[in-house]
Amino acid sequence: SGIRTSAPVAATFAEALKITGSLRYDKNQNFDGFVTPRVSAVYTVANNHNIRASYQTGFRNPETQAQYIYFPSSGGTLLGSVKDNAERYGVHNGGAYTIASYNAYRASGGTLNATTGAPTGGNAALLQTADVGYVEPERLTAFEVGYKGLIASKMLVDLNTYYTAYENFIGGQLIVSKNATTHQTRPVPAGTSFSPYVNSSEDVKSYGVGLGLSYSLPRNFIVNGSYNWATFEANETDDFWTGFNTPKNKFAIGLSNRKLYKDLGFSINYRWQQEFLWQSTYGEWNVPEYGVLDAQVSYKLTPIKTVVKIGGTNLGGGDYRTNLGSPFIGQQYYISLTFDEFLK
């Protein structure tokens, strides 16, 4: 009897489970090729209730700037770190000092000879070599588990959590050149600060949770909301930073009705995000928290199959910025007409 009862259960489980897998191969001129496998599964627990899980591997090639830039700045000369670009400056693979040890050496009264790089005066024993290799692709392994379901035919819930581990995480590091070099025939003295793109040997991890909700109210009203929490773990120092650049907490909430009265509809949304530290090769800045209110009304002109929308963003709010160096964002007001041949 055990065999007779287990067969239908196994068949039901197989029908409810869908598994998808893939393999991807990539090759870049400056880097070795590699394969990134992925697999995901969705299990239907009941009608309108699904559980999903995935295992993914991925990569991030250094962008063009991380490979080829040379840009002097007050924070150190920004240096693209593929061999073709960086080898001529001699700061990789043992050709530089750590910024912390160089500052300590300077504080002891020492200097580097601008032409020969020889330490003069001070306590030269304080100098420590920065063994920085040429930049390579960043790789990651990610796990995600989630649930999506419709409760009582009124509330749609989408919940997920993820964990990502990085290998060869691409970040920035400050170093000081041991030897003099040149750039476009102009001398670059020993003791020059450089900020090359580097791969961290440290474990870098990120993880978070996301929740989306949508609830149907009487008379065509819909309330929707979302919340995201994200964080990371990394051994950051004065020499190395990750540039995670993501607020830990943010949420959005809205109310809408596509048929408030006959052909009239509206939507209103409020979104907020927490203060966070923005890090880049040209500076750091604490991005202040901000909240933005957006609203819109719409009207269907059925005879001419057109929808008129009037709305605005950041209503009543002050100007805000999303990162260091970006322009301020103010208010926007608009009127749009959309023609839809299939409008009913």
SENUKOL-901633 format. One record per residue (C-alpha): residue in one letter; x, y, z. Coordinates in nm, 3 decimals. Example, Ala and Ser with C-alpha at 12.3 -4.5 7.8 and 13.67 -1.06 7.14 Angstrom:
2
+-----+---------+---------+---------+
! res !       X !       Y !       Z !
+-----+---------+---------+---------+
!   A !   1.230 !  -0.450 !   0.780 !
!   S !   1.367 !  -0.106 !   0.714 !
+-----+---------+---------+---------+
//
This chain:
344
+-----+---------+---------+---------+
! res !       X !       Y !       Z !
+-----+---------+---------+---------+
!   S !   0.000 !   0.000 !   0.000 !
!   G !   0.295 !   0.229 !   0.063 !
!   I !   0.394 !   0.214 !  -0.304 !
!   R !   0.040 !   0.289 !  -0.422 !
!   T !   0.010 !   0.604 !  -0.204 !
!   S !   0.357 !   0.742 !  -0.273 !
!   A !   0.334 !   0.739 !  -0.654 !
!   P !   0.063 !   1.008 !  -0.684 !
!   V !   0.251 !   1.232 !  -0.434 !
!   A !   0.572 !   1.204 !  -0.637 !
!   A !   0.386 !   1.285 !  -0.959 !
!   T !   0.221 !   1.589 !  -0.799 !
!   F !   0.557 !   1.715 !  -0.672 !
!   A !   0.716 !   1.674 !  -1.016 !
!   E !   0.434 !   1.862 !  -1.184 !
!   A !   0.457 !   2.148 !  -0.934 !
!   L !   0.834 !   2.189 !  -0.959 !
!   K !   1.003 !   2.367 !  -1.249 !
!   I !   1.383 !   2.377 !  -1.276 !
!   T !   1.578 !   2.589 !  -1.521 !
!   G !   1.952 !   2.587 !  -1.577 !
!   S !   2.197 !   2.765 !  -1.805 !
!   L !   2.565 !   2.799 !  -1.884 !
!   R !   2.726 !   3.116 !  -2.014 !
!   Y !   3.074 !   3.163 !  -2.160 !
!   D !   3.242 !   3.504 !  -2.186 !
!   K !   3.578 !   3.614 !  -2.322 !
!   N !   3.732 !   3.961 !  -2.313 !
!   Q !   4.048 !   4.064 !  -2.495 !
!   N !   4.226 !   4.154 !  -2.170 !
!   F !   4.106 !   3.863 !  -1.956 !
!   D !   4.075 !   3.487 !  -1.963 !
!   G !   3.743 !   3.336 !  -2.065 !
!   F !   3.526 !   3.158 !  -1.811 !
!   V !   3.191 !   2.984 !  -1.769 !
!   T !   2.915 !   3.098 !  -1.532 !
!   P !   2.646 !   2.837 !  -1.452 !
!   R !   2.302 !   2.924 !  -1.314 !
!   V !   2.009 !   2.718 !  -1.189 !
!   S !   1.669 !   2.820 !  -1.055 !
!   A !   1.360 !   2.640 !  -0.929 !
!   V !   0.996 !   2.741 !  -0.878 !
!   Y !   0.764 !   2.526 !  -0.670 !
!   T !   0.387 !   2.583 !  -0.681 !
!   V !   0.261 !   2.515 !  -0.330 !
!   A !  -0.101 !   2.585 !  -0.423 !
!   N !  -0.289 !   2.797 !  -0.673 !
!   N !  -0.139 !   3.149 !  -0.673 !
!   H !   0.130 !   3.053 !  -0.419 !
!   N !   0.486 !   2.993 !  -0.541 !
!   I !   0.823 !   2.946 !  -0.373 !
!   R !   1.137 !   3.017 !  -0.575 !
!   A !   1.507 !   2.959 !  -0.520 !
!   S !   1.812 !   3.019 !  -0.732 !
!   Y !   2.186 !   2.965 !  -0.739 !
!   Q !   2.379 !   3.192 !  -0.970 !
!   T !   2.736 !   3.268 !  -1.059 !
!   G !   2.834 !   3.583 !  -1.238 !
!   F !   3.113 !   3.823 !  -1.317 !
!   R !   3.189 !   4.189 !  -1.369 !
!   N !   3.465 !   4.291 !  -1.604 !
!   P !   3.644 !   4.611 !  -1.504 !
!   E !   3.480 !   4.892 !  -1.699 !
!   T !   3.679 !   5.092 !  -1.954 !
!   Q !   3.779 !   5.351 !  -1.692 !
!   A !   3.902 !   5.082 !  -1.454 !
!   Q !   4.119 !   4.946 !  -1.735 !
!   Y !   4.259 !   5.253 !  -1.911 !
!   I !   4.211 !   5.583 !  -1.730 !
!   Y !   4.496 !   5.811 !  -1.620 !
!   F !   4.358 !   6.111 !  -1.435 !
!   P !   4.558 !   6.317 !  -1.183 !
!   S !   4.349 !   6.435 !  -0.888 !
!   S !   4.392 !   6.558 !  -0.532 !
!   G !   4.307 !   6.209 !  -0.407 !
!   G !   4.580 !   6.039 !  -0.609 !
!   T !   4.620 !   5.978 !  -0.981 !
!   L !   4.331 !   5.758 !  -1.088 !
!   L !   4.486 !   5.469 !  -1.280 !
!   G !   4.326 !   5.206 !  -1.500 !
!   S !   4.495 !   4.885 !  -1.399 !
!   V !   4.519 !   4.645 !  -1.690 !
!   K !   4.878 !   4.565 !  -1.777 !
!   D !   4.866 !   4.744 !  -2.114 !
!   N !   4.787 !   5.072 !  -1.942 !
!   A !   4.951 !   5.050 !  -1.600 !
!   E !   5.281 !   4.870 !  -1.657 !
!   R !   5.458 !   5.185 !  -1.778 !
!   Y !   5.406 !   5.358 !  -1.440 !
!   G !   5.567 !   5.079 !  -1.238 !
!   V !   5.341 !   5.094 !  -0.932 !
!   H !   5.203 !   4.739 !  -0.956 !
!   N !   5.357 !   4.416 !  -0.828 !
!   G !   5.569 !   4.571 !  -0.555 !
!   G !   5.645 !   4.908 !  -0.714 !
!   A !   5.466 !   5.117 !  -0.451 !
!   Y !   5.428 !   5.180 !  -0.078 !
!   T !   5.108 !   5.165 !   0.122 !
!   I !   4.967 !   5.510 !   0.188 !
!   A !   4.956 !   5.449 !   0.564 !
!   S !   5.324 !   5.354 !   0.585 !
!   Y !   5.427 !   5.642 !   0.360 !
!   N !   5.239 !   5.891 !   0.577 !
!   A !   5.405 !   5.744 !   0.886 !
!   Y !   5.744 !   5.775 !   0.719 !
!   R !   5.675 !   6.137 !   0.626 !
!   A !   5.567 !   6.205 !   0.983 !
!   S !   5.903 !   6.069 !   1.103 !
!   G !   6.076 !   6.337 !   0.896 !
!   G !   6.159 !   6.132 !   0.585 !
!   T !   6.119 !   6.210 !   0.216 !
!   L !   6.169 !   6.023 !  -0.110 !
!   N !   6.415 !   6.154 !  -0.366 !
!   A !   6.191 !   6.267 !  -0.653 !
!   T !   6.427 !   6.126 !  -0.919 !
!   T !   6.579 !   5.812 !  -0.767 !
!   G !   6.309 !   5.726 !  -0.513 !
!   A !   6.571 !   5.678 !  -0.243 !
!   P !   6.444 !   5.737 !   0.114 !
!   T !   6.612 !   6.035 !   0.276 !
!   G !   6.601 !   6.094 !   0.649 !
!   G !   6.333 !   5.972 !   0.885 !
!   N !   6.272 !   5.607 !   0.972 !
!   A !   6.278 !   5.419 !   0.642 !
!   A !   6.186 !   5.096 !   0.823 !
!   L !   5.830 !   5.231 !   0.844 !
!   L !   5.784 !   5.199 !   0.468 !
!   Q !   5.582 !   4.894 !   0.363 !
!   T !   5.545 !   4.764 !   0.010 !
!   A !   5.198 !   4.756 !  -0.144 !
!   D !   5.189 !   4.442 !  -0.358 !
!   V !   4.909 !   4.540 !  -0.596 !
!   G !   4.838 !   4.318 !  -0.897 !
!   Y !   4.679 !   4.414 !  -1.227 !
!   V !   4.301 !   4.428 !  -1.214 !
!   E !   4.101 !   4.116 !  -1.301 !
!   P !   3.728 !   4.045 !  -1.342 !
!   E !   3.519 !   4.034 !  -1.027 !
!   R !   3.325 !   3.710 !  -0.971 !
!   L !   3.028 !   3.633 !  -0.750 !
!   T !   2.814 !   3.353 !  -0.620 !
!   A !   2.455 !   3.438 !  -0.527 !
!   F !   2.171 !   3.256 !  -0.354 !
!   E !   1.811 !   3.377 !  -0.348 !
!   V !   1.493 !   3.242 !  -0.189 !
!   G !   1.154 !   3.401 !  -0.236 !
!   Y !   0.779 !   3.365 !  -0.211 !
!   K !   0.505 !   3.515 !  -0.427 !
!   G !   0.138 !   3.462 !  -0.360 !
!   L !  -0.212 !   3.603 !  -0.378 !
!   I !  -0.392 !   3.600 !  -0.043 !
!   A !  -0.773 !   3.605 !  -0.029 !
!   S !  -0.776 !   3.725 !  -0.391 !
!   K !  -0.692 !   4.074 !  -0.263 !
!   M !  -0.333 !   4.095 !  -0.141 !
!   L !  -0.034 !   4.019 !  -0.363 !
!   V !   0.282 !   3.945 !  -0.162 !
!   D !   0.633 !   3.921 !  -0.308 !
!   L !   0.906 !   3.846 !  -0.053 !
!   N !   1.267 !   3.760 !  -0.126 !
!   T !   1.602 !   3.737 !   0.048 !
!   Y !   1.947 !   3.705 !  -0.107 !
!   Y !   2.310 !   3.644 !  -0.017 !
!   T !   2.604 !   3.723 !  -0.245 !
!   A !   2.972 !   3.639 !  -0.196 !
!   Y !   3.232 !   3.816 !  -0.410 !
!   E !   3.573 !   3.699 !  -0.526 !
!   N !   3.831 !   3.949 !  -0.655 !
!   F !   3.599 !   4.235 !  -0.560 !
!   I !   3.692 !   4.546 !  -0.760 !
!   G !   3.757 !   4.853 !  -0.551 !
!   G !   4.004 !   5.136 !  -0.513 !
!   Q !   4.329 !   5.162 !  -0.318 !
!   L !   4.566 !   5.448 !  -0.245 !
!   I !   4.938 !   5.378 !  -0.293 !
!   V !   5.257 !   5.583 !  -0.338 !
!   S !   5.506 !   5.517 !  -0.618 !
!   K !   5.855 !   5.400 !  -0.525 !
!   N !   6.017 !   5.521 !  -0.845 !
!   A !   5.995 !   5.814 !  -1.084 !
!   T !   5.825 !   5.766 !  -1.420 !
!   T !   5.677 !   5.975 !  -1.700 !
!   H !   5.338 !   6.044 !  -1.854 !
!   Q !   5.331 !   6.175 !  -2.210 !
!   T !   5.698 !   6.271 !  -2.168 !
!   R !   5.624 !   6.474 !  -1.854 !
!   P !   5.804 !   6.359 !  -1.536 !
!   V !   5.607 !   6.192 !  -1.258 !
!   P !   5.826 !   6.199 !  -0.943 !
!   A !   5.871 !   5.918 !  -0.695 !
!   G !   5.635 !   5.962 !  -0.401 !
!   T !   5.337 !   6.037 !  -0.625 !
!   S !   5.004 !   5.911 !  -0.495 !
!   F !   4.817 !   5.673 !  -0.724 !
!   S !   4.466 !   5.534 !  -0.695 !
!   P !   4.459 !   5.218 !  -0.906 !
!   Y !   4.163 !   4.984 !  -0.945 !
!   V !   4.241 !   4.668 !  -0.751 !
!   N !   4.094 !   4.330 !  -0.663 !
!   S !   4.047 !   4.275 !  -0.292 !
!   S !   4.177 !   3.954 !  -0.136 !
!   E !   3.930 !   4.007 !   0.149 !
!   D !   3.592 !   3.835 !   0.169 !
!   V !   3.322 !   4.076 !   0.054 !
!   K !   2.959 !   3.980 !   0.107 !
!   S !   2.624 !   4.148 !   0.059 !
!   Y !   2.278 !   4.038 !   0.162 !
!   G !   1.934 !   4.181 !   0.195 !
!   V !   1.557 !   4.143 !   0.201 !
!   G !   1.289 !   4.282 !  -0.028 !
!   L !   0.913 !   4.294 !   0.029 !
!   G !   0.645 !   4.408 !  -0.214 !
!   L !   0.274 !   4.435 !  -0.129 !
!   S !  -0.033 !   4.526 !  -0.331 !
!   Y !  -0.383 !   4.527 !  -0.180 !
!   S !  -0.710 !   4.571 !  -0.369 !
!   L !  -0.968 !   4.787 !  -0.191 !
!   P !  -1.334 !   4.838 !  -0.280 !
!   R !  -1.427 !   5.074 !  -0.567 !
!   N !  -1.109 !   5.000 !  -0.766 !
!   F !  -0.866 !   5.150 !  -0.513 !
!   I !  -0.526 !   4.979 !  -0.487 !
!   V !  -0.267 !   5.031 !  -0.211 !
!   N !   0.087 !   4.923 !  -0.292 !
!   G !   0.412 !   4.936 !  -0.103 !
!   S !   0.765 !   4.804 !  -0.102 !
!   Y !   1.053 !   4.783 !   0.143 !
!   N !   1.419 !   4.696 !   0.085 !
!   W !   1.696 !   4.633 !   0.334 !
!   A !   2.051 !   4.584 !   0.208 !
!   T !   2.392 !   4.567 !   0.370 !
!   F !   2.741 !   4.432 !   0.309 !
!   E !   3.046 !   4.301 !   0.494 !
!   A !   3.399 !   4.396 !   0.396 !
!   N !   3.726 !   4.470 !   0.567 !
!   E !   3.757 !   4.830 !   0.451 !
!   T !   4.062 !   5.035 !   0.545 !
!   D !   4.203 !   5.378 !   0.465 !
!   D !   4.383 !   5.207 !   0.175 !
!   F !   4.092 !   5.006 !   0.033 !
!   W !   3.723 !   5.085 !  -0.009 !
!   T !   3.438 !   4.894 !  -0.173 !
!   G !   3.203 !   5.167 !  -0.297 !
!   F !   2.888 !   4.973 !  -0.200 !
!   N !   2.690 !   5.296 !  -0.241 !
!   T !   2.351 !   5.158 !  -0.139 !
!   P !   2.119 !   5.284 !   0.138 !
!   K !   2.048 !   5.027 !   0.406 !
!   N !   1.676 !   5.105 !   0.419 !
!   K !   1.430 !   5.239 !   0.163 !
!   F !   1.058 !   5.210 !   0.110 !
!   A !   0.774 !   5.328 !  -0.114 !
!   I !   0.399 !   5.345 !  -0.063 !
!   G !   0.123 !   5.446 !  -0.302 !
!   L !  -0.248 !   5.469 !  -0.365 !
!   S !  -0.409 !   5.451 !  -0.708 !
!   N !  -0.741 !   5.411 !  -0.884 !
!   R !  -0.767 !   5.372 !  -1.260 !
!   K !  -1.143 !   5.432 !  -1.251 !
!   L !  -1.203 !   5.684 !  -0.977 !
!   Y !  -1.502 !   5.821 !  -1.166 !
!   K !  -1.589 !   5.701 !  -1.514 !
!   D !  -1.278 !   5.775 !  -1.725 !
!   L !  -1.090 !   5.961 !  -1.450 !
!   G !  -0.801 !   5.797 !  -1.264 !
!   F !  -0.516 !   5.896 !  -1.036 !
!   S !  -0.205 !   5.770 !  -0.857 !
!   I !   0.003 !   5.908 !  -0.572 !
!   N !   0.331 !   5.764 !  -0.445 !
!   Y !   0.580 !   5.846 !  -0.173 !
!   R !   0.933 !   5.703 !  -0.172 !
!   W !   1.205 !   5.742 !   0.091 !
!   Q !   1.561 !   5.627 !   0.141 !
!   Q !   1.802 !   5.644 !   0.433 !
!   E !   2.124 !   5.843 !   0.448 !
!   F !   2.424 !   5.645 !   0.325 !
!   L !   2.793 !   5.683 !   0.249 !
!   W !   2.879 !   5.733 !  -0.118 !
!   Q !   3.238 !   5.634 !  -0.208 !
!   S !   3.409 !   5.689 !  -0.540 !
!   T !   3.750 !   5.744 !  -0.690 !
!   Y !   3.696 !   6.121 !  -0.672 !
!   G !   3.561 !   6.153 !  -0.319 !
!   E !   3.329 !   6.046 !  -0.040 !
!   W !   3.001 !   6.200 !   0.069 !
!   N !   2.718 !   6.113 !   0.303 !
!   V !   2.409 !   6.129 !   0.083 !
!   P !   2.134 !   6.277 !   0.304 !
!   E !   1.807 !   6.090 !   0.345 !
!   Y !   1.524 !   6.215 !   0.128 !
!   G !   1.158 !   6.152 !   0.059 !
!   V !   0.981 !   6.227 !  -0.269 !
!   L !   0.609 !   6.263 !  -0.338 !
!   D !   0.485 !   6.199 !  -0.693 !
!   A !   0.127 !   6.231 !  -0.817 !
!   Q !  -0.065 !   6.199 !  -1.141 !
!   V !  -0.421 !   6.220 !  -1.273 !
!   S !  -0.535 !   6.062 !  -1.597 !
!   Y !  -0.839 !   6.089 !  -1.818 !
!   K !  -0.946 !   5.869 !  -2.106 !
!   L !  -1.068 !   6.043 !  -2.418 !
!   T !  -1.233 !   5.729 !  -2.552 !
!   P !  -1.373 !   5.877 !  -2.877 !
!   I !  -1.020 !   5.959 !  -2.996 !
!   K !  -0.852 !   5.663 !  -2.817 !
!   T !  -0.622 !   5.890 !  -2.617 !
!   V !  -0.520 !   5.910 !  -2.251 !
!   V !  -0.432 !   6.251 !  -2.105 !
!   K !  -0.201 !   6.252 !  -1.802 !
!   I !  -0.113 !   6.550 !  -1.582 !
!   G !   0.134 !   6.504 !  -1.302 !
!   G !   0.439 !   6.609 !  -1.110 !
!   T !   0.736 !   6.465 !  -0.925 !
!   N !   0.891 !   6.571 !  -0.594 !
!   L !   0.581 !   6.775 !  -0.516 !
!   G !   0.646 !   7.028 !  -0.242 !
!   G !   0.994 !   6.892 !  -0.181 !
!   G !   1.336 !   7.051 !  -0.189 !
!   D !   1.614 !   6.974 !  -0.433 !
!   Y !   1.807 !   6.654 !  -0.359 !
!   R !   2.103 !   6.457 !  -0.492 !
!   T !   2.142 !   6.082 !  -0.526 !
!   N !   2.522 !   6.069 !  -0.523 !
!   L !   2.838 !   6.277 !  -0.510 !
!   G !   2.891 !   6.480 !  -0.826 !
!   S !   2.540 !   6.434 !  -0.963 !
!   P !   2.314 !   6.732 !  -1.040 !
!   F !   2.044 !   6.839 !  -0.799 !
!   I !   1.698 !   6.701 !  -0.875 !
!   G !   1.411 !   6.942 !  -0.834 !
!   Q !   1.048 !   6.925 !  -0.937 !
!   Q !   0.905 !   6.818 !  -1.269 !
!   Y !   0.556 !   6.886 !  -1.400 !
!   Y !   0.420 !   6.737 !  -1.718 !
!   I !   0.123 !   6.686 !  -1.949 !
!   S !   0.118 !   6.389 !  -2.184 !
!   L !  -0.117 !   6.251 !  -2.447 !
!   T !  -0.094 !   5.885 !  -2.539 !
!   F !  -0.277 !   5.745 !  -2.838 !
!   D !  -0.374 !   5.377 !  -2.808 !
!   E !  -0.543 !   5.208 !  -3.100 !
!   F !  -0.677 !   4.937 !  -2.867 !
!   L !  -0.804 !   5.168 !  -2.594 !
!   K !  -1.145 !   5.066 !  -2.458 !
+-----+---------+---------+---------+
//
